[in-house]
Structure formats: structure tokens, C-alpha cells
Amino acid sequence: MNILGFVPARKGSVGIKGKNFINLNGKPLIHYTLEILKTLNKKFKIQTFVSTNDKKIKSFCKKKGLDTSYNRPNKLSRSNSDIVDTVLHGLEWYENSNEIKIDTILLLQPTSPIRNFQEISSAIDIFKKKKYKSLASATPVKEHPNEIVEEISNKKFKFLKKSKRHIFRRQNYKKNFYYVDGNFYLIDTEFLKKKKTFIKENITKIFKLKRKWPVDIDDAEDLIIASALMKKN
């Protein structure tokens, strides 16, 4: 199985300026993603590919011994650019440049700096053994859908999911719900080319992470939480 560790790290960002290179506990944010790929490479021979238009990130990656000859096009570096188009463009360039066929993409976004080697390793083993087409990490949802409301207007609201019974204790809810947290995605390349998506209902499998708090950095508060969790661990 030829796995490409794909790291999308464009220069622009909406919530935090230069987010993918922002300082987190003394290291650029992207550092943590590159380090987990370095560790995974020892077991799976994963090839790391960074898709960026940021000179700082390119320079940082070059110092780590990565090939930085790929230039992410401006049309794929906007806030509304489709991640699927970004991955497919980079994949085609990588395969042509290295004369290699990649059959699996491991998508690791820099905005999820807290990852566990054993979890991703197990996910890759399962993906390979079961011959899955798509797999995504997921975290248990703390708030049950029956407790989430959608604002309509004039202070009116409706429940996201209605319950047929009056339940006042969360422990009494029978169903389990999970949030696709973006920690990692595994995708068969041919499936990605055909479906143009990483997640497909009833096809994508979820890998349940053993944590209660997913970290996906979008704003300053997320940085504070990530920093605290990393220092604790």
C-alpha cells in the first residue's frame, strides 16, 4: 500500500492570520503534523507531501528535508477552495514527478496538532485489512442532538432531533453520536477521484478516538485549549 501523507497548508486563513505557521508551545503549528508523519513513516513508509503557497512553510519544510518544489496554485489557495480539488491536483503532480502510483491518501490538516500514533497506526491497519474505501476519525459528541436547538426567529427555536419521550438525564439516551473531528482521514485514491469527497454516508467508516475533547484550531481560544492539553499530556 503506497500511502501519501497529504498536508494542506495554504498561506491565508480567516480566523487566525498565518494559522498554519502560528506558534504553539514554541513550535510552528505545522510542526506537529510533520512530526507524526515522520513517526508513521518508520512503520508504513508514508511519503509526506505539503501543499502550500506559503514561503515560510516551504522554508520550514525544506529544513526538515522535504521536497518543496510543488507550488500550490492561487486558485486552490483561497478560503473557498475545495479541499478535494487541492488534494487531486497535488496527487497528480506527485505521481507524475515521482513516477509512482499512490493508492491511499492520509489527510492530516495542521489545525489538528494533537494526534496519537497508536490510533492512526491502528486505523491504517484496519483500512488495509478491511479494504475500506474511506475512513475518518470521530470523537464522541458531548451534547446529545436532542439537547441542541436551532434558532428560528423572534427567540423561537426547534430541536435538532426530537425525542418521543420526556428525557431529563443524558444517561437515559440510548443512542451514541460521534463528531467527525478532522483529526485524520484515510481515502482510496480511485474512490476519491470518482466520488470527489472524503466522506460518503454508508460507505465511510468511522474510527472512534479515545478522547472527550476534539481540537481543531480555528480561533485564538482553540490555541489556548490546545496548548493547555498538550502541556498536560
C-alpha positions as a Markdown table, in Angstrom:
| # | Residue | x | y | z |
|---|---|---|---|---|
| 1 | Met | 0.0 | 0.0 | 0.0 |
| 2 | Asn | 1.5 | 3.3 | -1.1 |
| 3 | Ile | 0.3 | 6.0 | 1.3 |
| 4 | Leu | 0.7 | 9.7 | 0.7 |
| 5 | Gly | 0.6 | 11.8 | 3.8 |
| 6 | Phe | -1.1 | 14.9 | 2.4 |
| 7 | Val | -0.8 | 18.1 | 4.4 |
| 8 | Pro | -2.8 | 21.1 | 3.2 |
| 9 | Ala | -1.3 | 24.3 | 4.5 |
| 10 | Arg | -2.3 | 27.3 | 2.5 |
| 11 | Lys | -1.0 | 30.8 | 3.5 |
| 12 | Gly | -4.3 | 32.5 | 4.1 |
| 13 | Ser | -6.8 | 31.9 | 6.9 |
| 14 | Val | -9.9 | 33.5 | 8.2 |
| 15 | Gly | -9.8 | 33.2 | 12.0 |
| 16 | Ile | -6.1 | 33.5 | 12.7 |
| 17 | Lys | -3.6 | 35.2 | 10.4 |
| 18 | Gly | -1.0 | 32.7 | 9.2 |
| 19 | Lys | -2.7 | 30.0 | 11.2 |
| 20 | Asn | -0.8 | 27.0 | 9.8 |
| 21 | Phe | 2.5 | 28.6 | 11.0 |
| 22 | Ile | 1.3 | 30.1 | 14.2 |
| 23 | Asn | 3.3 | 29.5 | 17.4 |
| 24 | Leu | 2.0 | 26.7 | 19.6 |
| 25 | Asn | 4.1 | 25.9 | 22.6 |
| 26 | Gly | 7.3 | 27.1 | 20.9 |
| 27 | Lys | 6.8 | 25.4 | 17.6 |
| 28 | Pro | 5.0 | 26.3 | 14.4 |
| 29 | Leu | 1.6 | 24.7 | 14.2 |
| 30 | Ile | 2.5 | 22.6 | 11.2 |
| 31 | His | 5.5 | 21.1 | 13.1 |
| 32 | Tyr | 3.2 | 18.7 | 15.0 |
| 33 | Thr | 1.7 | 17.2 | 11.8 |
| 34 | Leu | 5.0 | 16.7 | 10.2 |
| 35 | Glu | 6.3 | 15.0 | 13.3 |
| 36 | Ile | 3.5 | 12.5 | 13.5 |
| 37 | Leu | 4.1 | 11.7 | 9.8 |
| 38 | Lys | 7.8 | 11.2 | 10.5 |
| 39 | Thr | 6.9 | 8.7 | 13.2 |
| 40 | Leu | 4.3 | 6.9 | 11.0 |
| 41 | Asn | 6.8 | 6.7 | 8.2 |
| 42 | Lys | 9.0 | 4.4 | 10.2 |
| 43 | Lys | 6.2 | 1.8 | 10.2 |
| 44 | Phe | 4.3 | 2.4 | 6.9 |
| 45 | Lys | 6.9 | 4.2 | 4.7 |
| 46 | Ile | 4.4 | 7.1 | 4.3 |
| 47 | Gln | 5.6 | 9.8 | 1.9 |
| 48 | Thr | 4.9 | 13.3 | 3.1 |
| 49 | Phe | 3.6 | 15.9 | 0.8 |
| 50 | Val | 2.9 | 19.5 | 1.8 |
| 51 | Ser | 0.5 | 21.5 | -0.3 |
| 52 | Thr | 1.3 | 25.2 | 0.3 |
| 53 | Asn | 1.7 | 28.6 | -1.2 |
| 54 | Asp | 3.4 | 30.0 | 1.9 |
| 55 | Lys | 7.1 | 30.8 | 1.7 |
| 56 | Lys | 7.6 | 30.4 | 5.4 |
| 57 | Ile | 6.1 | 27.0 | 5.4 |
| 58 | Lys | 8.2 | 26.0 | 2.4 |
| 59 | Ser | 11.4 | 27.1 | 4.0 |
| 60 | Phe | 10.5 | 25.3 | 7.2 |
| 61 | Cys | 9.7 | 22.1 | 5.3 |
| 62 | Lys | 12.9 | 22.3 | 3.3 |
| 63 | Lys | 14.9 | 22.4 | 6.6 |
| 64 | Lys | 13.2 | 19.2 | 7.6 |
| 65 | Gly | 14.4 | 17.6 | 4.4 |
| 66 | Leu | 11.1 | 17.6 | 2.5 |
| 67 | Asp | 10.7 | 18.3 | -1.2 |
| 68 | Thr | 9.3 | 21.8 | -1.7 |
| 69 | Ser | 9.3 | 22.0 | -5.5 |
| 70 | Tyr | 5.5 | 21.8 | -5.7 |
| 71 | Asn | 3.7 | 25.2 | -5.9 |
| 72 | Arg | 0.1 | 25.2 | -4.8 |
| 73 | Pro | -1.9 | 27.3 | -7.4 |
| 74 | Asn | -3.6 | 30.5 | -6.3 |
| 75 | Lys | -7.0 | 29.2 | -7.4 |
| 76 | Leu | -6.6 | 26.4 | -4.8 |
| 77 | Ser | -5.3 | 28.6 | -2.1 |
| 78 | Arg | -8.5 | 30.7 | -1.4 |
| 79 | Ser | -10.7 | 30.3 | 1.6 |
| 80 | Asn | -13.5 | 28.8 | -0.5 |
| 81 | Ser | -11.2 | 26.4 | -2.4 |
| 82 | Asp | -12.3 | 22.8 | -2.4 |
| 83 | Ile | -10.0 | 20.5 | -0.4 |
| 84 | Val | -10.8 | 17.7 | -2.8 |
| 85 | Asp | -9.6 | 19.7 | -5.8 |
| 86 | Thr | -6.5 | 20.6 | -3.8 |
| 87 | Val | -5.7 | 17.0 | -3.0 |
| 88 | Leu | -6.3 | 15.7 | -6.5 |
| 89 | His | -4.1 | 18.4 | -8.0 |
| 90 | Gly | -1.3 | 17.7 | -5.6 |
| 91 | Leu | -1.7 | 14.0 | -6.1 |
| 92 | Glu | -1.4 | 14.2 | -9.9 |
| 93 | Trp | 1.7 | 16.3 | -9.6 |
| 94 | Tyr | 3.3 | 14.0 | -7.1 |
| 95 | Glu | 2.6 | 10.8 | -9.1 |
| 96 | Asn | 3.9 | 12.4 | -12.3 |
| 97 | Ser | 7.0 | 13.9 | -10.7 |
| 98 | Asn | 8.0 | 10.7 | -8.9 |
| 99 | Glu | 6.7 | 8.2 | -11.4 |
| 100 | Ile | 4.8 | 6.4 | -8.7 |
| 101 | Lys | 1.2 | 5.3 | -8.1 |
| 102 | Ile | -0.4 | 6.3 | -4.9 |
| 103 | Asp | -3.4 | 4.2 | -3.8 |
| 104 | Thr | -4.2 | 5.8 | -0.4 |
| 105 | Ile | -4.3 | 9.3 | 0.9 |
| 106 | Leu | -3.8 | 10.1 | 4.6 |
| 107 | Leu | -5.1 | 13.6 | 5.0 |
| 108 | Leu | -3.6 | 15.4 | 8.0 |
| 109 | Gln | -4.6 | 19.0 | 8.5 |
| 110 | Pro | -2.2 | 21.2 | 10.5 |
| 111 | Thr | -5.1 | 22.6 | 12.5 |
| 112 | Ser | -5.3 | 19.3 | 14.4 |
| 113 | Pro | -2.0 | 19.2 | 16.3 |
| 114 | Ile | -2.9 | 16.6 | 18.9 |
| 115 | Arg | -2.7 | 13.2 | 17.4 |
| 116 | Asn | -2.0 | 9.7 | 18.7 |
| 117 | Phe | 0.4 | 7.4 | 16.8 |
| 118 | Gln | -1.3 | 4.2 | 18.0 |
| 119 | Glu | -4.7 | 5.4 | 16.9 |
| 120 | Ile | -3.6 | 6.4 | 13.4 |
| 121 | Ser | -1.5 | 3.2 | 13.1 |
| 122 | Ser | -4.5 | 1.0 | 14.1 |
| 123 | Ala | -6.7 | 2.9 | 11.6 |
| 124 | Ile | -4.2 | 2.3 | 8.8 |
| 125 | Asp | -4.0 | -1.4 | 9.7 |
| 126 | Ile | -7.8 | -1.7 | 9.7 |
| 127 | Phe | -8.2 | 0.3 | 6.5 |
| 128 | Lys | -5.8 | -2.0 | 4.8 |
| 129 | Lys | -7.1 | -5.3 | 6.2 |
| 130 | Lys | -10.8 | -4.5 | 5.6 |
| 131 | Lys | -10.1 | -2.9 | 2.2 |
| 132 | Tyr | -12.1 | 0.2 | 3.1 |
| 133 | Lys | -12.6 | 3.0 | 0.6 |
| 134 | Ser | -12.9 | 5.8 | 3.2 |
| 135 | Leu | -12.3 | 6.1 | 6.9 |
| 136 | Ala | -12.5 | 9.2 | 9.2 |
| 137 | Ser | -11.6 | 9.8 | 12.8 |
| 138 | Ala | -14.5 | 10.7 | 15.1 |
| 139 | Thr | -15.0 | 11.8 | 18.7 |
| 140 | Pro | -18.0 | 11.1 | 20.9 |
| 141 | Val | -20.4 | 14.1 | 21.0 |
| 142 | Lys | -20.7 | 15.6 | 24.4 |
| 143 | Glu | -24.0 | 17.3 | 23.6 |
| 144 | His | -26.8 | 14.9 | 22.5 |
| 145 | Pro | -28.8 | 16.1 | 19.4 |
| 146 | Asn | -32.0 | 16.0 | 21.5 |
| 147 | Glu | -30.5 | 18.9 | 23.5 |
| 148 | Ile | -29.4 | 21.0 | 20.6 |
| 149 | Val | -31.7 | 23.7 | 19.4 |
| 150 | Glu | -31.8 | 25.7 | 16.2 |
| 151 | Glu | -32.8 | 29.4 | 16.4 |
| 152 | Ile | -35.7 | 30.3 | 14.1 |
| 153 | Ser | -36.7 | 33.9 | 14.7 |
| 154 | Asn | -38.2 | 36.1 | 17.5 |
| 155 | Lys | -36.5 | 33.9 | 20.1 |
| 156 | Lys | -38.2 | 30.8 | 18.8 |
| 157 | Phe | -36.3 | 27.6 | 18.4 |
| 158 | Lys | -36.7 | 24.0 | 17.4 |
| 159 | Phe | -34.8 | 20.9 | 18.4 |
| 160 | Leu | -32.3 | 19.5 | 16.1 |
| 161 | Lys | -33.5 | 16.0 | 16.9 |
| 162 | Lys | -36.9 | 15.5 | 18.5 |
| 163 | Ser | -37.4 | 12.9 | 21.2 |
| 164 | Lys | -40.6 | 10.9 | 21.6 |
| 165 | Arg | -40.1 | 10.6 | 25.3 |
| 166 | His | -39.5 | 13.2 | 28.0 |
| 167 | Ile | -35.9 | 12.6 | 29.0 |
| 168 | Phe | -34.2 | 14.8 | 31.6 |
| 169 | Arg | -31.0 | 12.8 | 32.1 |
| 170 | Arg | -28.4 | 12.5 | 29.4 |
| 171 | Gln | -27.5 | 9.0 | 30.7 |
| 172 | Asn | -31.0 | 7.8 | 29.6 |
| 173 | Tyr | -30.3 | 8.5 | 25.9 |
| 174 | Lys | -29.8 | 5.1 | 24.2 |
| 175 | Lys | -28.1 | 6.1 | 21.0 |
| 176 | Asn | -24.4 | 7.1 | 20.7 |
| 177 | Phe | -23.4 | 10.0 | 18.5 |
| 178 | Tyr | -20.0 | 11.0 | 17.1 |
| 179 | Tyr | -18.4 | 14.0 | 15.6 |
| 180 | Val | -16.2 | 13.7 | 12.5 |
| 181 | Asp | -13.4 | 15.8 | 14.1 |
| 182 | Gly | -10.9 | 16.2 | 11.2 |
| 183 | Asn | -8.0 | 14.6 | 13.1 |
| 184 | Phe | -7.3 | 12.3 | 10.2 |
| 185 | Tyr | -8.9 | 10.9 | 7.0 |
| 186 | Leu | -7.9 | 7.8 | 5.0 |
| 187 | Ile | -9.2 | 7.6 | 1.5 |
| 188 | Asp | -8.7 | 5.3 | -1.5 |
| 189 | Thr | -7.4 | 7.4 | -4.4 |
| 190 | Glu | -9.6 | 5.9 | -7.0 |
| 191 | Phe | -12.6 | 6.3 | -4.8 |
| 192 | Leu | -11.7 | 10.0 | -4.2 |
| 193 | Lys | -11.3 | 10.6 | -8.0 |
| 194 | Lys | -14.7 | 9.0 | -8.6 |
| 195 | Lys | -16.8 | 10.4 | -5.7 |
| 196 | Lys | -15.0 | 13.7 | -5.2 |
| 197 | Thr | -15.4 | 13.6 | -1.5 |
| 198 | Phe | -13.7 | 12.2 | 1.6 |
| 199 | Ile | -16.9 | 11.4 | 3.4 |
| 200 | Lys | -19.7 | 9.3 | 1.9 |
| 201 | Glu | -22.7 | 8.2 | 4.0 |
| 202 | Asn | -23.0 | 4.5 | 4.4 |
| 203 | Ile | -19.6 | 4.0 | 2.8 |
| 204 | Thr | -17.2 | 5.9 | 5.0 |
| 205 | Lys | -16.2 | 4.1 | 8.2 |
| 206 | Ile | -15.5 | 6.0 | 11.4 |
| 207 | Phe | -12.6 | 5.3 | 13.7 |
| 208 | Lys | -13.6 | 6.2 | 17.3 |
| 209 | Leu | -10.9 | 8.2 | 19.1 |
| 210 | Lys | -10.4 | 7.8 | 22.8 |
| 211 | Arg | -10.9 | 11.4 | 23.9 |
| 212 | Lys | -13.6 | 13.7 | 25.1 |
| 213 | Trp | -12.4 | 17.0 | 23.6 |
| 214 | Pro | -11.6 | 17.3 | 19.8 |
| 215 | Val | -9.1 | 20.0 | 18.9 |
| 216 | Asp | -9.4 | 21.8 | 15.6 |
| 217 | Ile | -7.8 | 25.2 | 15.7 |
| 218 | Asp | -9.9 | 28.0 | 14.1 |
| 219 | Asp | -9.5 | 30.8 | 16.6 |
| 220 | Ala | -7.4 | 32.1 | 19.5 |
| 221 | Glu | -9.5 | 30.2 | 22.1 |
| 222 | Asp | -8.7 | 26.9 | 20.3 |
| 223 | Leu | -5.0 | 27.7 | 20.5 |
| 224 | Ile | -5.3 | 28.2 | 24.3 |
| 225 | Ile | -7.1 | 24.9 | 24.7 |
| 226 | Ala | -4.6 | 23.0 | 22.5 |
| 227 | Ser | -1.7 | 24.5 | 24.4 |
| 228 | Ala | -3.2 | 23.5 | 27.8 |
| 229 | Leu | -4.0 | 19.9 | 26.7 |
| 230 | Met | -0.5 | 19.4 | 25.2 |
| 231 | Lys | 1.2 | 20.7 | 28.3 |
| 232 | Lys | -0.9 | 18.4 | 30.5 |
| 233 | Asn | 0.0 | 15.4 | 28.4 |
